[in-house]
Amino acid sequence: MSEYNVRLLNEPEYNQWDQLVVESEQGTIFHLSKWIAITAKFSHSDYAIIGVFYGSQLIGGCSFYMKKIFYRYKIGYTNNSLTPYGGFVFSPSKSKKVREFELKEYEIISLILKKIKTFNLVKATLINSPALLDIRPFLQQGWRPRIAYTYIVPLNTDIFSMISYSARRCIRKSQKIGITVKKEYDPDIFWKLTKLTYKKQNKKVPFQKEYLFALMEMLVRNNLGEMWIAKMPSGNAASAVFIVNDAHMAHGWVGANDPECKRTGVVSHLLFEVFMDFQNRGFRRMNIMAGNIPHLAKFYSIFNPQLVPYYGVEKVNGIGMLINLFR
């Protein structure tokens, strides 16, 4: 009989969950209970944080959102427009033996999947963080794989010499124009630039202003994120980026630009200053989260990042397949 116990966590246990997220290699800022609660509120969803215990110790878990569609069917998911990852986390393994930690993770995954089955979801899509490499247990239980990509920039090097000649040229051009870059928290400027960015693409902003601002406020209040703004000599904002950080690395969470300033080199300049600042603060890596959109991937590749895959899994029942056909 398994020595593990699996169940839904209740709110008084969220501190324990957050501590697991901080310690886990798979844990990210997007797994934290505060992030999950805000995202659920603004997406009008429920959420589940499933924990696996060994005695009183929380050793693994999974977080995701749930929503009703067509008034009666439930789907489960982890990602939305501002939340790229969720899914599974495990406590650090004390053993260096592959067999031992694989068996532990496999049993934790199996228990959580059995628990998810009791929710009667017609479709479940779980996008895990890049640190979860082994999805064999999911495949063995009939889940389908989904692969995506991100870019990770190493910061423990000479950044200026590492990036491409094109990036260096853009940085020098922006500096020569007199564009300045500094850390500054101004959500209204960020929203203005966000609207300009999507207007240029003839698209509607895919997230609510209130949702974005609520996450930003939570991040700043808890010292988990910061905004950087690049301004023209006139004082007008040309580009902005919001960086979040967890126990493992920094993440280029969201960014926005004034399309009229596109040819100034401002974005390269802004990111370079951010890279340098985080390097000076001891960060070794930054996830710039732009590997899946062709035009963004083309731009960010000038920083010579490492292309890293991350894995999702999906389970759809018969009703879910029919719903997919009509959505």
Rosetta blueprint (number, residue, H / E / L):
1 M L
2 S L
3 E L
4 Y E
5 N E
6 V E
7 R E
8 L E
9 L L
10 N L
11 E H
12 P H
13 E H
14 Y H
15 N H
16 Q H
17 W H
18 D H
19 Q H
20 L H
21 V H
22 V H
23 E H
24 S L
25 E L
26 Q L
27 G L
28 T L
29 I H
30 F H
31 H H
32 L L
33 S H
34 K H
35 W H
36 I H
37 A H
38 I H
39 T H
40 A H
41 K H
42 F H
43 S L
44 H L
45 S L
46 D E
47 Y E
48 A E
49 I E
50 I E
51 G E
52 V E
53 F E
54 Y E
55 G L
56 S L
57 Q E
58 L E
59 I E
60 G E
61 G E
62 C E
63 S E
64 F E
65 Y E
66 M E
67 K E
68 K E
69 I E
70 F L
71 Y L
72 R L
73 Y E
74 K E
75 I E
76 G E
77 Y E
78 T L
79 N L
80 N E
81 S L
82 L L
83 T E
84 P L
85 Y L
86 G E
87 G E
88 F E
89 V E
90 F E
91 S L
92 P L
93 S L
94 K L
95 S L
96 K L
97 K L
98 V H
99 R H
100 E H
101 F H
102 E H
103 L H
104 K H
105 E H
106 Y H
107 E H
108 I H
109 I H
110 S H
111 L H
112 I H
113 L H
114 K H
115 K H
116 I H
117 K H
118 T L
119 F L
120 N L
121 L E
122 V E
123 K E
124 A E
125 T E
126 L E
127 I E
128 N E
129 S L
130 P L
131 A L
132 L L
133 L L
134 D L
135 I L
136 R H
137 P H
138 F H
139 L H
140 Q H
141 Q L
142 G L
143 W L
144 R E
145 P E
146 R E
147 I E
148 A E
149 Y E
150 T E
151 Y E
152 I E
153 V E
154 P E
155 L L
156 N L
157 T L
158 D L
159 I H
160 F H
161 S H
162 M H
163 I L
164 S L
165 Y H
166 S H
167 A H
168 R H
169 R H
170 C H
171 I H
172 R H
173 K H
174 S H
175 Q H
176 K H
177 I H
178 G L
179 I L
180 T E
181 V E
182 K E
183 K E
184 E L
185 Y L
186 D L
187 P H
188 D H
189 I H
190 F H
191 W H
192 K H
193 L H
194 T H
195 K H
196 L H
197 T H
198 Y H
199 K H
200 K H
201 Q L
202 N L
203 K L
204 K L
205 V L
206 P L
207 F L
208 Q L
209 K H
210 E H
211 Y H
212 L H
213 F H
214 A H
215 L H
216 M H
217 E H
218 M H
219 L H
220 V H
221 R H
222 N L
223 N L
224 L L
225 G E
226 E E
227 M E
228 W E
229 I E
230 A E
231 K E
232 M L
233 P L
234 S L
235 G L
236 N L
237 A E
238 A E
239 S E
240 A E
241 V E
242 F E
243 I E
244 V E
245 N E
246 D L
247 A L
248 H L
249 M L
250 A E
251 H E
252 G E
253 W E
254 V E
255 G E
256 A E
257 N E
258 D L
259 P H
260 E H
261 C H
262 K H
263 R H
264 T H
265 G L
266 V H
267 V H
268 S H
269 H H
270 L H
271 L H
272 F H
273 E H
274 V H
275 F H
276 M H
277 D H
278 F H
279 Q H
280 N H
281 R L
282 G L
283 F L
284 R L
285 R E
286 M E
287 N E
288 I L
289 M L
290 A L
291 G L
292 N L
293 I L
294 P H
295 H H
296 L H
297 A H
298 K H
299 F H
300 Y H
301 S H
302 I H
303 F H
304 N L
305 P L
306 Q E
307 L E
308 V E
309 P E
310 Y E
311 Y E
312 G E
313 V E
314 E E
315 K E
316 V E
317 N L
318 G H
319 I H
320 G H
321 M H
322 L H
323 I H
324 N H
325 L H
326 F H
327 R L
